[in-house]
Amino acid sequence: MNAIPKDEMTPKERMAAFAAGKAYDRIPCMPLVGEHACRLIGATVSSYSHSARLMAEAQIKAFQTYRTDSAGIGPGLFGIAEAMGTKLTFPQDGMPYVSEPVLTDWNDFERLAPVDPHKDGRLPLYLEALQIIKDAIGDEVGVGSSVGGPFTAAASIRGTERFLKDLRKNTEMAHRLLKLVTESALRYIDAVCELGLKPSISEPTASGTLISTKQFREFAQPYLKIYADRIKERCGSGPMLHICGNSSRIWPQMVELGATILSLDNVIDLEEAKNMVGDKACLAGNVKPIDTLMKGNREQVYAESKECLRKTYDSPKGYILSSGCGIALDTPPENIIALMDAARIYGKYPIEPDRWDN
C-alpha cells in the first residue's frame, strides 16, 4: 500500500496556481459530487432539493469529507426549465426528472418569459445555498455553480423528443426558444457572478449520441458561446463544459465556443483527447462513475485513476482527475476518498508513471 502524501496547498491555492501556470503540489481532483452529498447528512434527495440549508449543509460536508478541489451547488440540468414552468417529479429518494414540459404546443410560446433568478422556481434556493457555502468554506476552496446548457434546457421545456423533431421541422421556433432560454440562463449566470463565484456548464442533451455535428454547430454552439462569453467577461476565463457520451466529433467546437476545461465522459479515450485538443483546453475526467466508483473497490479506483493519469498528466493545457459523469447517489464514500487519494499518490509532482508499479 502506497503512503498517502499530505496536501501541501489548500484547494483554492492549488487551483489559483493551476490557473496562473505556476507550480502546484499535485494534480487537481474534482469528482462531480452533486446530489450524492445528501447521503452524507442523511437527507433524502427530495428534501435536499427543496432546502437551501440542506443543500449547503450537504455540500459543505462533502468538501470536509473528501477535500475536493472544487465545491458548490447549482440548478443543474433542469433548473432553468423548471423556473420557466416545466414541472419536475421528485421521487422521495431518487433523482428528479421532467414530468410535464411547459411548451407542448408552440401556440403557448408567447406566454414564456425570461426568469428572475431571485424569484422564479428553485433558483433563489441555489443562490441562498451558494452564499452559505461560500461563507463557510470559500476561504479554502473555489465555489461554483453548474447550470444546464441551452440545448438541454430547451429540450426540458419542449420535451426532448419534440425538440429533436423541431430541429428538422421547425427550426425558426427552435432558435426562438434557445434565445429565450439563453436570456434566462444569463440572468442566473450574472446572479452567481454577483456572489463572486464562477459558473460552469453541463450540456448532456447536446451529446453526439442524440444530435449530429451539424446540428450541434447550428443549435448548440452559438448559444453555448453566449454563455461562455458572459462567464469569461464576468470571471476572466471561460467555463468548464461537460457534455455526456462520445463528444469527440465536437471537441473543436467545444474549444471554439470558449470552454477552457473540457469535462469528458468515461466513454472517451483521454489520450485521444489530449492528442486532438490538449493544447487548446484543460481536460478533466474520466473514472467510471458506476462500474468503478459505485461498484468497485479502492484497488480498482486506484487502477483506473492511474490509467487516466498515465494518459493525460502531461496534457499541454493541464489535466484534472475527475469522474466521467455525476457521482451516483449510493457511491461508497470510501471510493470517492480513494479517488482523491489517487490524485495525492500518483498525481503528486514530479509525476513518474514508470515508478507506479514498482
N, C-alpha and C positions, 0 to 999 in steps of 0.2 A: 504493500500500500504506500503510495506516494504521500510524503508530508504535504500538508496544505499550507502554502505560504500565506502570511497575513498581508492584507492590503496595505499599501504604503500611502495611498491617497484616498480621499473621500470620492464618492461617485461624481460629485459636482466638480472637484478639482480634476479628476481624470478626464471627464468629458470636455472641460474647458481646454485642457492641454491637447486633447484629441482634435478638437475643432481648430485650434491655433497651429497645428502641425508641430507641437513641441513634444518632448519626451514624456511618456507616462508609464506606469508600472506594469500594467497588464492589458490584454485585450478586453475591451468593454463587453459586458454581457447584459442583454435586455430581453429576457423572456417576456412574451406577450401575456401577462398575468390575467388581466380582465376580470370577469366575474368569479374566477376561481378564488379570488381573495375573500369572498364571503364565507368560504369554508373555514377560513382561519379564525373567524369570530362567531361561528355557529349560527349565521343568519341564512335564511332562505334567499334564493335569487329574487323572488318577488318582493320580499320586504326590503332587501338591499336596493332594488331598482327604484323604489319609491321613497327613499330616505337619504337626504344629503349626509346626515350624521352617520348612517351605517356605511354608505359608500366611502366616506372619508376614513372612518374607523378601520374598515377592511383594507383599504389601500395603504394606510399608514402601517398596519400590522404586517402586510405583505412586504413592505420595504424593510421593516425591522427584522422580519424573519429571514428574508432572502438576500438583503443588501444588494438589490439590483441597481443598475446604473441609470435607471430612469424610474419615474413614478407618475401617477396621475389617474385621471378618470375622464371619460368622455361619452357623448351620446352615441358614439359608435355608428353602426350601420343604419339604424332605423330612427335615430333621434330627430333628425331634421324632418323626415317624412311624418313622424308622429306629431310633431309640433305644427305641421301644416294640415293635419286632420286624419291621417291614416291611423287606423286602430290596431293596436298590438294585443296579443293574448299573452298573459304572464302565467305560465304553469306555476304551481305552488313552489316547486323546486327544480325547475328546468329553465332552459334559455327561452327568452321571449321570441315571438315570431309575428309576422304580419298576418292578421286575420281578416282585415277589411280595408283594402286600398281605398283612398278617398276619391280617386278620379277614375271610376269605371266608365264614365261617359264624358266625352270631350265637351259636351254642352255645359258641363259644370266647371269648366276651366276658369272662367271669369270670376268664380267665387273664391278662388285661391288667392292668397296674398303672401308676401314675404313675412317671415316670422319676426317676432320681437323676442330675442333670446332671454330677456329679463321677465317675460310674462308667459310665453307660449309653451305648451306641453310640459315636459320634464326638464327643459333646458335650464330653467332657473336653479333646479336642484344640482345640476352638474356644476354650474358656476359657484354655487354656495359650497359644494364639496371641494372644489379646486382651491378655494380660498382657505378652507380649513386645512387641507393637505399642505398647501404652501406655507402656512403659518407654523405647522407642526414640524415639517422635515425639509422645508425649502432651503435651509442653510446647508444641508448635506447633499441633496440630490436635486437634479433638474426635474421640474414638474411640468407635465404637458397634458394635452387633451386630444384624443383621436376623434376625428369627425369623418362620417361616411362621405365618400366621394359623390360627385354629381350624378353619375350614371346609376349608382346603387340607390341613391335617394329617389331619383326619378322612377326607377323600377318599383320601389316600395310605395310610391304614390299612385302609380298607374296599375300596378300588378305586373310582375316580371314577364309573364307570357304575352300580355297585351303590349307591353312596351317594346319587346323584341319584335313583334309584328309591326309596330309603328315605325320602326327603323326602316322598313321597306315600303309601307303603305301610307304613312302619314308623317313624313319627315319634317314638315313645317311645324306641326304641333309638338313633335318630339323635341325639336330645338326650343320652342317656346317654353316647354316645361323645364328643360335643362337650364335655360336662362333664369327662370323663376327660382328654381332650386338653388342655383349658384348665388343669387342675391341673398337668399335666406342663409346659406352657409357662410357667406362673407360677413354677415351680421354676427353670427356666432363666433367666427374666427376673430373678428375685431374685439368682441367681448372678452375672449380668452386672452388676447394680446394686451388688453387694458389691465388685466390682472398681473401682467409682467411674465406671462407664460407662453410657451410655443405650441401651436397645434401641429398634429400630424394627420395623415390622410389614409383611410382604408377604403379600397375600391374593388371589392371582390366580384361584383356582378359584371365588371368590365373584363373579366378573365377571358383568355384565349379559348377556353372551353365553351364559352357562350357566344362570343362575337368575333368577327374577323378582324384582321389588322386594319383593313379599310374602314370598317365601322368604328374601330377604336379611334382612328385618326379623325373621323368626322364627328362622332358623337361623344367621345370621352375626353380626348386630348385637349381640345380648345378650352373646355370648362375646367379641367384639372389645372391647366396652366393659369387660369384666372385665380384659382385657389392658391397655387404655388407662388404666383407673383405677389399676392396680398401678404402671404406669410413672409416672403423674403423682404418685402417693403417694411413690414412691421417688426421683424425679428432679425434681419440682417443676413439670413441664409435661408435656402429652400428647405422644404419639409422632408421627413421620412414618408415614403409611399409604399403601402403594402397592397399587392394585387395577388389574389389566390390563383392556384393552378399553374399551368405552364405559361409563364409570361415571356418566354424567350423571344417570341416574334416581335414583341413591343418594347423590349429593353431600350432601343434607341429613342423611341418616342417618350418613354418614361424619363429619360435623361433630358431630352429636348424640352419637355414641359417645365423643368426646373427642380425635379426631385434631387436632393443631394445624398439621400440614403435610400437604396432600394431594398426593401424587406421582401425576401424571396421564400416562396413555398418550398416544402421539403421534396416536392417532385423535381425541383431544379437541381442541376449539377452545378455546384458553386464554382468549380474550376472553369466550366464553360462561361459562366457569367463573368468571372474575373478576366478571362481572355477577351471577351467581347466588349465589356463596359467598365471593367475595374479601374481603368484610367480616367473615367469620367464621373463616377459616383462611388461612394462608400457602399459596401454590400453588407447585408445583415441576414442571418439565418443559420442553418435551417434544420435543426434537430427535429425529428418527427414528434409531433405533439401527442399522437395516440399510441403508435406502436412502441415508441421508446420512452417518452416521458410519462405517459399514463400507465402503460402495461409493462414497461421494462424495469430494470433494477439499476443500481448505481454503476455496476461494471458496464452495462450496455449504454448508459448515458455517457460515461467516460469515453467509451469506444467511438460512439458516433460524434461526440464533440471533438475528439482528436482528428477524426476524418474531415470534419468541417474546417478545423484549424489548419490541418495539413494542406488542404487545397487553397485556402484563402488568406492565411495570416499575412502574406506578403502582397496582398492586393494593393495596387498603387495609391488608391484614394482611401484605403483603410477598410477594416473589417470589424463587425460587431457580431459576437456569438449570440444566437437567439434561437427561439423555437421557430419552426417553419410556418406556424399559424398560431391562433389563440390557444392558450393552455386549456385543456379540458377541465371541467368542474372538479372531477374526482381524482385529479392527478395527485399522487402521494407527495406531500411536501418534501420528503427526503430526496425525491428525484429532481425537484427544482433546485434544492440545495446542492445536489450533485452537479447539476449544470453550472451553477455559479462556481463551485469548487474546481470544475474542469478548467474554467477560464483562469483561475488562480494558479493551478498547477501547470497546465500546458500552454497557457497564454501569457505567462509571465515573461517579461523581456530580460535577456535576449531569448527569443524563441528558437529552439533547436529540435526540430522534429526527429532528426536521426537518433536522438538520445532517449526518446519517449519510451521505447520498448526494451531498453537495455536494463 
